[in-house]
Amino acid sequence: MFRGEIFIPKKKPFLNLTLSEKLNWGSLLGVLIYLSIFFVDEKWNSSEMKYYINDHTFINQIVGFILAISLFSSFFIRFQEFENLNGELKGKLIIDENEITIDNKIYDLSKIQDFKIKITDYYGQRTNYSRSGPYYYQGINNKLSFNYENQLITINFQIYSDRNTYDLKVTLLNIICKERIPFQRSYLKIIDDEYKDTPTYKKFVEKLLVEKRVVHSETT
């Protein structure tokens, strides 16, 4: 059985930056602006700004210190930082071998068609950002959709952990291979590759081949 949280996304802001990204890009932009003062000063043959800055060493030190602290702080903050949620977690998603429960509404697996699920990440999984940006995912980039009694059901959902991901993949394996849900060829692609060596999957594939419901190329 799998238990997750329903995620209701909201429109992302134009600049969807986390705190570490704001500090990182803000400090780099500050350095660029500060250096551009000298470039503009030379281009327009004016020395007032440059002389003012050169004569106020203490101001230079303060500005440099703030920019340096902001830049280095962004590196440390990101190692404890999660991606922005940009939405709210509201309601439970439960998937077992007989039914799917979405926010207390029950859907019988035997009546579901065109079942699709996208498993992308889980809460606390490391992101792919190598140098900047949040270090962890919120586990909300997962999606479920299916047709039920001529109605399209679509939700985003959160996976809590790596163990929670395992529970989901095993549940999907059993649902499909035990034909709790009316079989469609596309469902074989839902099963994770690491479970295609299991007796459950192999036995199911043999049955499908004997009954000529699939060809061998569709099972690998």
TAPEGI-V67827 format. One record per residue. N is the residue number from 1. RES is the residue in three letters. PSI is psi in whole degrees, -180 to 180 (* if undefined). OMEGA is omega in degrees with one decimal (none if undefined). Layout:
<<N | RES | PSI | OMEGA> <N | RES | PSI | OMEGA>>
This chain:
<<1 | MET | 142 | 177.5> <2 | PHE | 137 | 174.9> <3 | ARG | 129 | 178.8> <4 | GLY | -177 | -178.8> <5 | GLU | 136 | 177.3> <6 | ILE | 132 | -179.8> <7 | PHE | 126 | 177.8> <8 | ILE | 103 | -176.9> <9 | PRO | 150 | 172.8> <10 | LYS | 164 | -179.4> <11 | LYS | 130 | -179.9> <12 | LYS | 143 | 175.7> <13 | PRO | 162 | -177.8> <14 | PHE | -47 | 174.8> <15 | LEU | 97 | -175.6> <16 | ASN | 68 | -174.1> <17 | LEU | 141 | 172.6> <18 | THR | 175 | -178.2> <19 | LEU | -44 | -178.8> <20 | SER | -38 | 179.0> <21 | GLU | -38 | 177.0> <22 | LYS | -43 | 179.1> <23 | LEU | -42 | -177.9> <24 | ASN | -56 | -178.0> <25 | TRP | -32 | 178.5> <26 | GLY | -42 | 179.9> <27 | SER | -40 | 177.9> <28 | LEU | -38 | 177.4> <29 | LEU | -38 | 177.9> <30 | GLY | -42 | 177.4> <31 | VAL | -43 | -179.5> <32 | LEU | -43 | 179.7> <33 | ILE | -42 | -177.9> <34 | TYR | -41 | 179.4> <35 | LEU | -31 | -178.9> <36 | SER | -23 | 177.3> <37 | ILE | -43 | -179.4> <38 | PHE | -37 | 179.4> <39 | PHE | -46 | 179.2> <40 | VAL | -39 | -178.9> <41 | ASP | -42 | 179.3> <42 | GLU | -40 | -176.1> <43 | LYS | -37 | -177.3> <44 | TRP | 14 | 175.6> <45 | ASN | 40 | 176.9> <46 | SER | 138 | -177.6> <47 | SER | 5 | -175.0> <48 | GLU | -49 | -178.3> <49 | MET | -44 | -177.7> <50 | LYS | -44 | 178.5> <51 | TYR | -37 | 179.4> <52 | TYR | -45 | -179.2> <53 | ILE | -42 | -179.4> <54 | ASN | -32 | -179.3> <55 | ASP | -12 | -178.8> <56 | HIS | 72 | -177.5> <57 | THR | -37 | -178.0> <58 | PHE | -39 | 177.5> <59 | ILE | -42 | 178.0> <60 | ASN | -42 | -179.0> <61 | GLN | -40 | -180.0> <62 | ILE | -47 | 179.9> <63 | VAL | -45 | 179.6> <64 | GLY | -40 | -179.9> <65 | PHE | -44 | -179.5> <66 | ILE | -44 | -179.4> <67 | LEU | -40 | -179.8> <68 | ALA | -43 | 179.0> <69 | ILE | -42 | 179.2> <70 | SER | -43 | -178.4> <71 | LEU | -49 | -178.5> <72 | PHE | -34 | 178.5> <73 | SER | -36 | -179.1> <74 | SER | -35 | 179.9> <75 | PHE | -40 | -178.8> <76 | PHE | -38 | -178.9> <77 | ILE | -39 | -175.2> <78 | ARG | -27 | -178.7> <79 | PHE | -10 | 176.0> <80 | GLN | 9 | -167.2> <81 | GLU | 141 | 174.4> <82 | PHE | 156 | 175.3> <83 | GLU | 157 | 178.0> <84 | ASN | 141 | -177.8> <85 | LEU | -44 | 179.2> <86 | ASN | 49 | 179.7> <87 | GLY | -164 | 179.4> <88 | GLU | 150 | 176.3> <89 | LEU | 120 | -173.9> <90 | LYS | 112 | 178.3> <91 | GLY | 159 | -177.0> <92 | LYS | 146 | 171.6> <93 | LEU | 124 | 178.0> <94 | ILE | 127 | 177.1> <95 | ILE | 118 | 173.9> <96 | ASP | -169 | -172.9> <97 | GLU | 5 | 179.4> <98 | ASN | -29 | -173.8> <99 | GLU | 166 | 173.9> <100 | ILE | 129 | 178.2> <101 | THR | 121 | 179.3> <102 | ILE | 108 | 179.5> <103 | ASP | 52 | 176.4> <104 | ASN | 1 | 175.2> <105 | LYS | 129 | -172.3> <106 | ILE | 135 | 178.0> <107 | TYR | 119 | 179.8> <108 | ASP | 126 | -177.5> <109 | LEU | -33 | -177.0> <110 | SER | -13 | -179.0> <111 | LYS | 4 | -176.9> <112 | ILE | 138 | 176.7> <113 | GLN | 156 | 175.5> <114 | ASP | 49 | 179.9> <115 | PHE | 128 | 178.3> <116 | LYS | 141 | 177.9> <117 | ILE | 137 | 179.3> <118 | LYS | 115 | 180.0> <119 | ILE | 113 | -174.7> <120 | THR | -49 | -176.4> <121 | ASP | 173 | 176.9> <122 | TYR | 163 | -177.5> <123 | TYR | 126 | 179.8> <124 | GLY | -3 | 176.2> <125 | GLN | 142 | -179.2> <126 | ARG | 142 | 178.1> <127 | THR | 176 | 179.4> <128 | ASN | 7 | -179.3> <129 | TYR | 121 | -172.6> <130 | SER | -36 | -173.0> <131 | ARG | -28 | -179.2> <132 | SER | 169 | -179.6> <133 | GLY | 169 | -176.6> <134 | PRO | 147 | -175.3> <135 | TYR | -19 | -175.3> <136 | TYR | 150 | 173.8> <137 | TYR | 156 | 173.4> <138 | GLN | -11 | -179.8> <139 | GLY | 27 | -173.7> <140 | ILE | 1 | -176.2> <141 | ASN | 46 | -178.9> <142 | ASN | 145 | -173.2> <143 | LYS | 142 | 178.6> <144 | LEU | 136 | 176.3> <145 | SER | 150 | 176.4> <146 | PHE | 163 | 175.3> <147 | ASN | 134 | -179.5> <148 | TYR | 112 | -179.7> <149 | GLU | 52 | 177.8> <150 | ASN | 22 | 177.2> <151 | GLN | 132 | 178.1> <152 | LEU | 123 | 178.2> <153 | ILE | 125 | 179.7> <154 | THR | 129 | 176.1> <155 | ILE | 156 | 166.9> <156 | ASN | 150 | -178.5> <157 | PHE | 158 | -179.9> <158 | GLN | 137 | 171.4> <159 | ILE | 130 | -170.6> <160 | TYR | -36 | -170.8> <161 | SER | 178 | 176.1> <162 | ASP | -41 | 177.7> <163 | ARG | -39 | 177.7> <164 | ASN | -37 | 176.2> <165 | THR | -42 | 177.6> <166 | TYR | -45 | 179.2> <167 | ASP | -41 | -179.7> <168 | LEU | -46 | -177.3> <169 | LYS | -38 | 178.0> <170 | VAL | -40 | 177.8> <171 | THR | -44 | 178.6> <172 | LEU | -40 | 177.2> <173 | LEU | -47 | -178.2> <174 | ASN | -40 | 179.1> <175 | ILE | -44 | -176.1> <176 | ILE | -47 | -175.0> <177 | CYS | -24 | 176.2> <178 | LYS | 3 | 178.3> <179 | GLU | 42 | 172.4> <180 | ARG | -27 | 176.8> <181 | ILE | 137 | -179.2> <182 | PRO | 125 | -170.5> <183 | PHE | 138 | 168.8> <184 | GLN | 145 | -174.6> <185 | ARG | -35 | -178.2> <186 | SER | -19 | -177.5> <187 | TYR | -24 | 179.1> <188 | LEU | -28 | 179.4> <189 | LYS | -19 | 179.6> <190 | ILE | -32 | -177.8> <191 | ILE | 128 | -178.5> <192 | ASP | 144 | -177.1> <193 | ASP | -33 | -177.0> <194 | GLU | -14 | -179.4> <195 | TYR | 5 | -178.2> <196 | LYS | -2 | 174.2> <197 | ASP | 3 | -178.8> <198 | THR | 153 | 177.5> <199 | PRO | -35 | -179.9> <200 | THR | -47 | -178.7> <201 | TYR | -44 | -177.3> <202 | LYS | -41 | 179.3> <203 | LYS | -39 | 179.7> <204 | PHE | -43 | 179.5> <205 | VAL | -42 | 177.9> <206 | GLU | -41 | 178.6> <207 | LYS | -45 | -179.5> <208 | LEU | -39 | 180.0> <209 | LEU | -43 | 179.1> <210 | VAL | -41 | -178.9> <211 | GLU | -1 | 177.7> <212 | LYS | 37 | 176.2> <213 | ARG | -17 | 174.7> <214 | VAL | 166 | 170.4> <215 | VAL | 163 | -172.6> <216 | HIS | -37 | -178.2> <217 | SER | -22 | -178.6> <218 | GLU | -8 | -174.0> <219 | THR | -1 | -176.9> <220 | THR | * | none>>
